[in-house]
Amino acid sequence: MSLVKRNNLMLPNLMTEFFTPDWFGGMETYKNVPAVNIIENDKDFALELALPGFVKEDFNIEVDNDVLTISSEVERETEAKEDNYTRREFRKASFKRAFTLPETVNTDTINAAYENGILRLTLPKKEESLPKPKRLIQIG
């Protein structure tokens, strides 16, 4: 993958910006941004996002102009409104990650699956970008 766009922050912390290396894009860790693994092999790219506590209907995944955007905005409410909470930590959770896709990705065949708190996306490479098998050339 080439570039990861930063999430918009109103006033970024200068010390965090200075001491957090972002050489490869998306390496910074903020509280509400899920961690991501990007794996490349001969046939495709794979993205794995750690997102425990969600269900697959919570995600919005879209591709527009070779930018893959994964987002979610969920507000969990308990059904019992009359409970007298001493402490309540369930709250609205949202995130948005955007990835600029390389030209080698076939955007028409991207698929996703969510299992055990991991969102996995498979981004197949275009046929012309796949490695060609080795061939023997005869001397004439």
Secondary structure, DSSP 4 states (H G I P E B T S, - for coil): --EEEPPP-SS--HHHHHHS--TTSS----TTS--EEEEE-SSEEEEEEE-TT--GGGEEEEEETTEEEEEEEEE---S-TT---S-----EEEEEEEEEPPTTB-GGG-EEEEETTEEEEEEEBPGGGSPPPP------
